[in-house]
Amino acid sequence: MGSELTDAITAMYPKGLDTAVLTGFYVDAAGQPVFFAGLDLVIANQNSPLRFSQLPNAYIISNTISNNRFGFFCAPNFDPTVLAVPEAIKQTFTMGSCSPTVSL
């Protein structure tokens, strides 16, 4: 998501940065609706209160281990037993917000 936000900011303010490095980024966003629908994003502090109870509702996370598999693993090219690890350590993210008062 950081690369996508950086790309949007550099498009809006092309003189605001000397250089931008985008990682894990692809300009064709046609698959994004299916990807995000498959993740079934939920509020992190409600999904995993032991880990994320201190976070406000703006932080989201994939809902289940099956949603993680759909978003990040391609069957049959992985060992299904590895799914437990990313599910146990998955992290939150926000969709981001843009303030009209921000200027570069």
N, C-alpha and C positions, 0 to 999 in steps of 0.2 A: 504494500500500500504506500510505503514511503516513496518509492520510485514514481508511482502514479501521481502522487501529490506534487513531487518535485517537478515532474514533467508539466503539470498544469501551471505551476507557479512560473516556471521558465517561459512558458508560452504567454502568460499574462504580463510578465516583467522581464523581457529578454535582456535588459541591461542590469538586472539585479544580481546576476551571478557571473563570475568569470568562467566557471566550469561546473558541470553537474555529472555525477556518475550514477547511472541507473543500473540496478542489479535485479535479476529475476523479473524482468519487465518485457512485455511484448505489446506492440502498438495495436494489434488487432484485438479489440475487446469484445468480439462477437460472442465468445463463450462465457463471459462474466456473469450474465444472468443465471445460467445453469449452474455455474460454479457456486455462486452465493446461495442460490436456492438449495443446492445439495448440502451445503454446510449447515443449513437450518440454524442460523445465528440466533443466539439467545443472550440475555443479560448475564454476564459472568458471575456476579455476586449471588444470583439466584440459582444458577446451574452448579456452581462449585463454591458454596459458602465457606467451607473450611479454608480454601485457598484465597478467595477473592472478596471476602465480606467487607474489607476496608475500601473497596473501589466503588465509585459512583456508578449509576446505571448506564453511563455512556460507554462503558467497557463491555465488549461483546466477545463471544467465544462460540466455537462450533458445539452443537448440542450433544452429540453422542459419538461413540467410537465409530459407528457406521458412517456418520457424516464426515468424520476425519478421513476414513478410508475413501469415500467417494471423492473428496476434494483433492487428496494428495497422493493416493496410491492407485496404480493401474493393474488390475488383476489380469492375468495370473503372474505378473512379473515381480512378485514380492512374497515373502514368507508371512502368512497371516499372523504368526506369533509375534511379529515385530510391532503390530498395531498397538499393543498395550503400552509400549514406551512413549510414543508421541502423545497418546491420549493422557497418560499420567503427567506429562510435563508441558502440555499445551499451554499457550500463553494467550493473553487477551490482545485485542486491538480495538481501535475506534474507527468509525467511518471517516472521521475528520470533520472539521468544521472550518468555515472561512469567515473571518470577521471583516466587515466593510471598512473598519478603521485601520486595518493593517496596510502599511505602505512600505515599499522597498526602495 
